[in-house]
Amino acid sequence: MPYLSPQAKRDKAKRDLKAAKTPARRKKKAENQRKRRAAAKKHGVSWLKGKDYDHDDKRFESVKANRGNDGNGTKKEGNKNKSKKK
């Protein structure tokens, strides 16, 4: 990630916080916390190291696979890139 000016860094922190507080993100975060607690109880804390919960696949997978959309990249992920009819 390129270095940001102090002003850009503050602006990005505000945008990131706003995105993290949307109802959808709060719901996913709460679900992730519940799943991690349950998995830690069942498998142990060390089993969770390096894993994230994938809300699409409904399972834990490596951070690399989860954030990289299972090797497909993130350009086509989500609703943002669906074509809009005018």
N, C-alpha and C positions, 0 to 999 in steps of 0.2 A: 504494500500500500504506500502510495507516495506520501511524503511529509506534508502536513497541512499547516497553514498559517494559524496563529492563535485564534483569530476570528472564525476561520473556517472550521476549526476544531470545535469551538463552542456551538456554532450553528449545526454541525453534524450531530453533536451530542443531543441537542434539542430535537432534531428530526428523529434520531434513533429512539429517544425516550417516548416521543409521541407515537411512533410505530409500535413500540413494545407495550403500550397501554391501550391498544385497540381491543375491543371485546373478543375478537377472534384470537389474538395473541395471548390474552390473559387466560382464555379457556384452554388453549394448547399448553401453556406453561403449567397450569394447575393439573392438567391431565398428565403431563410429563413428570411432575413431582410425585403424584400418586403412584404412577407406574414404577418410577425409580425406587421409591420406598418399598414397594411390594417386591420388586426384583432383588433388592439388597437383602431383604429378609429371607427370601427363598434361596438365592444363589450365593449371597455374600457380596460385600462391597467391592472386592477386587474383580469380580466377574463383570462389573459395570464399567470398569476403567476403559476409556477410549470408545465408549458406545453412546449413541443417542437413540431416543425413541423416534421411530418413523411413524408419523400420524397417518400416512397413506397406506403403508404396508402393515401397520399395527404390530410392529415387533421392534426389538432393539437391533441395531446394526452399527457398523463402524461409522465414526464421524465422517470419514472420507466418502463412504458410499451414500450416507444420508444427505449430506450437504451438497453432494455432486449429482443428486437426482439419479442415483444408481448407475452412474456412468453416462447418462444422457445429457449432462450439463443442465444449466438452469434457464437457458434462453426460452425454451418452449414450456416451462413449468408455470402453472398458475393461470389466472384468467386475464392478466394484463395484455398478453400477446394475441388474444382472439381478435379477429378483424371486426371492426365496428362498421355497421352499415349507416350511411348518412341519409 
